[in-house]
Amino acid sequence: MSKLPKMTQFSVLPRIQDCLRSFHGSLVLLGLFVGLCYLPIWLAGLLDRVPQSSDGFTLATAFVGLSLYMLWKQHRQLAQLEASEADRLLGHMLIIAAIGLFPFCRFAIWPQAILWALILSGIACSTWGLRFFAQHQLLVAAALATVYPRPTVPVRLLWEAITPYKFLERWMAQAGAGALQLLGWPATAVQSLVTFPEGAVDVNWGCNGFDMALIMAVTGLVMGVFLKQSWKKTLGFVGIGIVAALAFNVPRIMLLAVASVYWGQSWFDFWHGPWGGQLFTGLLFTVYYYTVMAMVKRRSGKAA
């Protein structure tokens, strides 16, 4: 029987030994060890709300995949970068500060996420220099978006800080009620409520389409990167994804409102739950994918 190659011994250990020969390498390894300590907390936060909604999980995994893909794609360019003495000192200070504070910040996810972001920034700064952040902005943004397991939360807080109270919920209620009126239903919108003579349903945050619009924006970004499109075209994909998500959310609001008032709780639970939601999501992604691919093929044809 032939022995399997000892991948750990021949691949990982020499690299670790090389890192330990320098102060920079040892500090990077120590920072990565702190990342391993944070990993179980990150995974627990990522999986915590999956039974209620998979939007945050989808978004987080998309950012992880995008950052790893871009890191692999640009590894040759990164190998040519070298940090100056000042950049290396700055990076080391960030890593040391984050490592020193980490044991005192285990009380919540968000301070650990901030410190992990500082460690990653310090590793990049001390290895590739500050030029890395200017030359690889998309990679930096995608990597930093992975440090917190619920990326929709900070975006939601920012959205609620700059918009009026329940702005999107009220807009969705009005759009849903208006579309129902066109179909002959006696629906009206009162704030974030879609009302009928027999009852009403409230459009809450989970049904306003924001999370799905965010996912579609990231989907457009990922497709633009993978299809090697220009920044202008990629931003177009992002915009189309946001508009498509909000447009598809209107018939979902209509269906949920009718089901809640007229069809009974079981039908409302089905369309509001994961199975009914996945039907809309699947249809949205299918339409969006073929729309983007048609745009890419049409523009490629014109360029030829």
Salt bridges, closest charged atoms under 4 A:
ASP18 OD1 - ARG21 NH1 2.26
ASP48 OD2 - ARG150 NH2 3.14
GLU160 OE2 - ARG156 NE 3.12
ASP202 OD2 - LYS166 NZ 3.69
